[in-house]
Amino acid sequence: MIYDFIRIFHTQSFQLLKRSLCRRWQSSSSYDPKDNDLIPPTTCCMSNCANCVWISFAEEIAQRYPHSSMEVIDDILKRYIDDQSFREFLEYEIQARSMGKK
């Protein structure tokens, strides 16, 4: 029963993310419908690792959509992470890494 719940939850999460990304970039020239393969990570240990799977996910989004990346990353983090301190940690890490690339 729990496995059914997890499967349904992941399916619904993926569909929500897919719809959100489609709506956000539908008018953008960089939007490509085949980019709907973005799936949020499910293996996070929530211990503020330096190599967090959420950071990798956010970096992938930033690479695909460089013009609106921080807006999108913030939306995704708010949707999938309830813990505010963890969300702030991830935002800090993403900003620090993006500053190093400039």
C-alpha positions in Angstrom: 0.0 0.0 0.0 2.8 2.4 0.9 4.5 1.6 -2.4 1.3 2.5 -4.3 1.2 5.8 -2.5 4.8 6.6 -3.3 4.3 5.7 -6.9 1.2 7.9 -7.2 3.0 10.8 -5.3 6.0 10.7 -7.7 3.8 10.5 -10.7 1.7 13.5 -9.6 4.8 15.5 -8.6 6.3 14.9 -12.1 3.0 15.9 -13.8 2.8 19.1 -11.7 6.4 20.0 -12.5 5.9 19.3 -16.1 2.8 21.5 -16.3 4.6 24.3 -14.4 7.6 24.2 -16.7 5.4 24.1 -19.8 3.4 27.2 -18.7 6.5 29.2 -17.6 8.4 28.8 -20.9 5.5 28.4 -23.3 6.1 32.0 -24.6 9.8 31.8 -24.3 11.9 31.4 -27.4 14.2 29.0 -25.4 11.4 26.6 -24.5 11.5 23.2 -26.1 8.7 20.7 -25.4 11.1 17.8 -25.4 12.7 19.2 -22.3 9.9 17.9 -20.1 12.1 15.1 -18.8 13.0 17.1 -15.7 12.2 15.0 -12.6 12.8 16.3 -9.1 15.2 14.3 -7.0 13.8 11.8 -4.5 17.1 10.7 -2.8 17.9 13.7 -0.7 19.1 13.0 2.8 18.2 16.5 4.1 21.6 16.9 5.9 22.8 20.0 3.9 25.4 18.1 1.9 27.8 20.1 -0.3 26.9 17.8 -3.2 23.1 17.8 -2.7 20.9 16.2 -5.4 18.7 19.3 -5.3 21.7 21.5 -6.2 22.4 19.2 -9.2 18.8 19.4 -10.2 18.8 23.3 -9.9 22.0 23.5 -11.9 20.5 21.4 -14.7 17.5 23.7 -14.9 19.9 26.8 -14.9 21.8 25.3 -17.8 18.7 24.6 -19.8 17.1 28.0 -19.2 19.8 30.5 -18.3 17.6 33.6 -18.7 15.0 32.8 -16.1 16.8 30.3 -14.0 16.8 31.8 -10.5 13.1 32.5 -10.7 12.3 29.0 -11.8 14.7 27.4 -9.2 13.0 29.4 -6.4 9.6 28.2 -7.5 10.7 24.6 -7.7 12.4 24.7 -4.3 9.3 26.3 -2.7 7.0 23.7 -4.2 9.0 20.6 -3.2 10.9 21.6 0.0 8.9 22.6 3.1 11.9 23.2 5.3 12.7 26.9 5.0 16.3 26.6 6.4 17.1 23.9 3.9 15.6 25.9 1.1 17.7 28.9 2.1 20.8 26.7 2.2 20.2 25.5 -1.3 19.5 29.0 -2.6 22.8 30.1 -1.0 24.7 27.2 -2.6 23.2 27.9 -6.0 24.1 31.6 -5.9 27.6 30.9 -4.6 28.2 28.4 -7.5 26.8 30.7 -10.1 29.1 33.6 -8.9 32.1 31.3 -9.3 31.2 30.6 -12.9 31.2 34.3 -13.9 
